[in-house]
Amino acid sequence: MGSPSALVKRLTEWRAQALRAAKAAGIPAEEVEILLRERLGWGPLERLMGRAPAGEGDPLEEVQALWRQRVEERIPLQYLLGKVEWAGLSLRVTPAVLIPRPETELLVEQASLWLQANPLPPGSCFADLGTGSGAIAIALAHHHPQLRLLAVDSSPEALAVAADNVVAHHLQERVNLLLGSWFVPLDPWRGQLRGLVSNPPYIPSAELASLMPEVRLHEPRQALDGGEDGLAHLRLLIQAAPDYLAPNSFWAVEVMRGQAPWVAEQLQARGCYRQIQVHRDLAGVERVVSAHFVG
Ligand SMILES: C[S@@+](CC[C@H](N)C(=O)[O-])C[C@H]1O[C@@H](n2cnc3c(N)ncnc32)[C@H](O)[C@@H]1O
C-alpha cells in the first residue's frame, strides 16, 4: 500500500479522475465526495490536511469498485452505500425499496402542519400506504409521539427493509408493518384512521421505459408503475379512503407533475373533503395534494 503520503497522492489523483468521469456521465460531483467520506472518512478537512485514511489493506480498492458500479451499471449511490439521509433520518435502503426522494418530505411537512392545527389524542392512527423503506411512517412517528403508524406494503422484501429502519429508530411500539394490498390489511381500522398518507406508484406504464437508467434498471417496478394512465393507485386511494377514515381526519398523497388538478377534482366531487390544497415542491412542481376529511 505504501506510505500515508503516497496513499494521499493516489486518493487525490483518483478523486480528480472520478470527478471527470462523473461530469462525463452526468452524475452529480458531490457523489464522489459522499463516497470518499462514507467509505474512507476522507472529507474536505482530511484532504486539506493531507491526512490519509486509517485501515488495513488498500482503502482505495473498494471505493474504486463501487464507483465502477455507479458509472458503468448506473446503480444509485444510495443502494451502493445501503443508506440514505432523508428528512433528518438515516435510513437503510436496498433495491427492494424506492430511494426516498427529497420532495416526499413535503408530504411529512403537510401532515405535520395539519397535526399542529388538529391536535390528536395519544394512540391516534395514521396509515402510510406503500411504505417502502418506511420513510414517511418513521418520520411521522419520530416527530409526533402521539401517533401510531400503520405502514402497509404489498412487497415482503420492502417490509423487511422497513422493519430494519423501524428498529433502528426504536419505533417498534408505534409503527406497525402490515403486508398486503392497499386497504386490505386495514380492515380492523375501518372508520378509525385519523390520517392517511401515501406516495403511491404514479408513473404511467408507457413512461417507465424513458426513465433515467438509475430508476429504470434498479428501482423496483412495483414502486413506480401507476398503470396505463398513472392514476390506478391514486384512484383507489381516493375512492376507498372514506371507508377507513374517522370524521375530521387528514388525507394526503404525492403525485407526479400534471396529476394534482385531477386528484383535487376527484376529492371535490366526493363532497366529504374540505381544505383541498395543492402544494408545490422546491422545483415548483405541484407535488402533494392534501385535504381535511369531514366524514
Ligand atoms: C413510490 S413507492 C413509495 C415508497 C415510500 N413510501 C417513499 O415515499 O419513499 C410506492 C410503494 O408502494 C408499494 N406498492 C405498490 N403496489 C402496492 C399495493 N397494491 N399495495 C400496497 N403497496 C403497494 C410499493 O411496493 C412501494 O414500496
The ligand as an ORCA input file, in Angstrom:
! r2SCAN-3c Opt
* xyz 0 1
  C     -43.368      5.214     -4.761
  S     -43.028      3.911     -3.622
  C     -43.058      4.823     -2.110
  C     -42.161      4.280     -1.049
  C     -42.040      5.189      0.195
  N     -43.326      5.452      0.780
  C     -41.389      6.515     -0.176
  O     -42.092      7.508     -0.288
  O     -40.168      6.533     -0.364
  C     -44.557      3.033     -3.640
  C     -44.659      1.829     -2.736
  O     -45.958      1.245     -2.917
  C     -45.838     -0.157     -2.825
  N     -46.987     -0.776     -3.505
  C     -47.174     -0.999     -4.811
  N     -48.354     -1.607     -5.029
  C     -48.926     -1.762     -3.808
  C     -50.153     -2.324     -3.357
  N     -51.027     -2.853     -4.211
  N     -50.412     -2.311     -2.036
  C     -49.530     -1.782     -1.153
  N     -48.347     -1.236     -1.518
  C     -48.050     -1.223     -2.833
  C     -44.501     -0.466     -3.473
  O     -44.021     -1.739     -3.072
  C     -43.658      0.696     -2.990
  O     -42.987      0.372     -1.798
*
